[in-house]
């Protein structure tokens, strides 16, 4: 696992990007190439932008996840992004969810993704397109959870 990045592949160091297998081990060379193109386009956009306009929230992983990429989301850049993940163990009847809570200790929030997998294994990297257009400004974190149903 490499550095932590936002959905544009920028690390916590402004203007520094990570992609490809330096970020995480990809299953296909196509994913490596696409992430390089995305990091390059993001770096070019960053070079021309107002660099002070970031509102990062964490993408917090729960359950049977080995890792997820990205780990942060910039609410000022609500572009569709791909969430990559691997399970920490073999799961049958697994459910992958992405959701938010308006406040960290109370009810409310929104579910963005809810996908069922009949079997999921650690060697298989999964990718899901995340459209964050409905994220409210008061969201403090996005939760990514992978769990086996019925356990």
C-alpha positions as CSV (number, residue, x, y, z in Angstrom):
1,X,0.0,0.0,0.0
2,X,1.4,3.4,-1.0
3,X,0.6,6.9,0.1
4,X,-2.8,8.2,1.0
5,X,-4.5,10.2,-1.8
6,X,-7.7,12.0,-2.6
7,X,-9.9,11.2,-5.6
8,X,-7.5,13.2,-7.9
9,X,-4.6,11.1,-6.6
10,X,-3.0,14.0,-4.8
11,X,-1.1,13.0,-1.6
12,X,-1.2,15.0,1.6
13,X,1.7,17.1,0.1
14,X,0.1,19.7,-2.1
15,X,1.0,19.2,-5.8
16,X,2.5,15.7,-5.2
17,X,0.6,12.9,-6.9
18,X,0.9,9.1,-6.7
19,X,-0.4,6.6,-9.2
20,X,0.0,3.1,-10.7
21,X,1.7,0.4,-8.7
22,X,3.5,3.1,-6.5
23,X,0.0,3.8,-5.1
24,X,-1.3,0.2,-4.8
25,X,-0.8,-3.1,-6.7
26,X,-3.1,-3.1,-9.7
27,X,-4.4,-6.3,-11.3
28,X,-4.2,-5.0,-14.9
29,X,-1.6,-2.8,-16.7
30,X,-4.6,-0.8,-18.1
31,X,-5.5,0.4,-14.5
32,X,-1.9,1.5,-14.1
33,X,-2.0,3.5,-17.3
34,X,-5.4,5.1,-16.5
35,X,-4.2,6.2,-13.1
36,X,-1.1,7.7,-14.6
37,X,-3.3,9.7,-17.1
38,X,-5.6,10.7,-14.3
39,X,-2.7,11.9,-12.0
40,X,-1.2,13.8,-14.9
41,X,-4.5,15.6,-15.8
42,X,-5.1,16.3,-12.1
43,X,-1.6,17.8,-11.7
44,X,-2.1,20.0,-14.7
45,X,-5.4,21.2,-13.4
46,X,-3.9,21.8,-10.0
47,X,-1.1,23.9,-11.5
48,X,-3.7,26.3,-13.0
49,X,-6.1,26.3,-10.0
50,X,-6.7,28.2,-6.8
51,X,-4.6,25.9,-4.5
52,X,-6.2,27.0,-1.3
53,X,-9.7,25.6,-2.1
54,X,-9.6,22.1,-0.7
55,X,-12.2,20.6,1.7
56,X,-10.9,17.1,2.5
57,X,-13.0,14.5,4.3
58,X,-11.8,11.0,5.1
59,X,-13.0,7.8,3.4
60,X,-13.1,5.5,6.4
61,X,-12.9,1.8,5.8
62,X,-14.8,-0.6,8.0
63,X,-15.4,-4.4,8.0
64,X,-13.4,-6.9,5.9
65,X,-11.5,-4.4,3.8
66,X,-7.7,-4.9,3.4
67,X,-7.4,-1.4,1.8
68,X,-9.3,1.2,-0.3
69,X,-8.0,3.9,-2.7
70,X,-8.6,6.8,-2.4
71,X,-8.5,7.5,1.3
72,X,-9.7,11.2,1.1
73,X,-12.3,13.1,-0.9
74,X,-12.1,16.8,-1.8
75,X,-15.7,18.1,-1.5
76,X,-14.7,21.0,-3.8
77,X,-14.1,18.6,-6.6
78,X,-17.1,16.4,-7.0
79,X,-16.0,14.5,-10.0
80,X,-16.8,10.8,-10.5
81,X,-14.0,8.7,-9.2
82,X,-13.1,5.0,-9.0
83,X,-12.8,3.4,-5.6
84,X,-10.4,0.5,-5.6
85,X,-10.5,-2.1,-2.9
86,X,-9.5,-5.6,-1.8
87,X,-11.0,-7.7,0.9
88,X,-9.0,-8.9,3.9
89,X,-10.4,-12.4,3.6
90,X,-12.6,-14.7,1.5
91,X,-16.2,-13.6,1.8
92,X,-19.4,-15.3,0.6
93,X,-22.6,-13.2,0.1
94,X,-20.6,-10.0,0.7
95,X,-22.0,-6.5,0.7
96,X,-20.0,-3.4,-0.3
97,X,-21.5,-0.1,0.9
98,X,-20.4,3.5,0.7
99,X,-22.4,5.9,2.8
100,X,-22.2,9.1,4.9
101,X,-23.4,10.3,8.3
102,X,-24.2,14.0,8.6
103,X,-22.7,14.0,12.1
104,X,-20.2,11.5,13.5
105,X,-22.3,10.2,16.4
106,X,-25.9,10.5,15.2
107,X,-28.3,9.3,12.6
108,X,-28.8,10.7,9.2
109,X,-26.7,10.7,6.1
110,X,-27.0,9.0,2.8
111,X,-26.1,5.7,1.0
112,X,-24.3,6.2,-2.2
113,X,-23.3,2.6,-3.2
114,X,-24.7,-0.8,-2.2
115,X,-23.4,-3.8,-4.2
116,X,-23.7,-7.5,-3.4
117,X,-21.0,-10.0,-4.4
118,X,-21.6,-13.7,-4.2
119,X,-17.8,-14.3,-3.5
120,X,-15.0,-11.9,-3.0
121,X,-11.3,-12.9,-2.5
122,X,-8.2,-10.8,-1.4
123,X,-6.2,-11.4,-4.6
124,X,-9.0,-9.9,-6.7
125,X,-8.9,-6.1,-6.8
126,X,-12.4,-4.6,-7.2
127,X,-13.3,-1.2,-8.6
128,X,-16.5,0.7,-8.2
129,X,-17.4,4.1,-9.8
130,X,-18.4,6.6,-7.1
131,X,-20.5,9.6,-8.1
132,X,-20.3,12.0,-5.2
133,X,-22.6,14.7,-6.6
134,X,-25.1,14.3,-3.7
135,X,-22.7,14.7,-0.8
136,X,-23.8,17.4,1.5
137,X,-21.3,20.0,2.7
138,X,-21.9,19.1,6.4
139,X,-20.7,15.5,5.9
140,X,-17.7,14.8,8.1
141,X,-16.7,11.4,6.6
142,X,-17.6,8.9,4.0
143,X,-17.7,5.3,5.3
144,X,-16.7,2.4,3.1
145,X,-17.8,-1.0,4.5
146,X,-17.4,-4.6,3.2
147,X,-19.2,-7.2,5.2
148,X,-20.4,-10.8,4.9
149,X,-24.2,-10.9,5.2
150,X,-25.5,-13.2,7.9
151,X,-22.4,-13.1,10.0
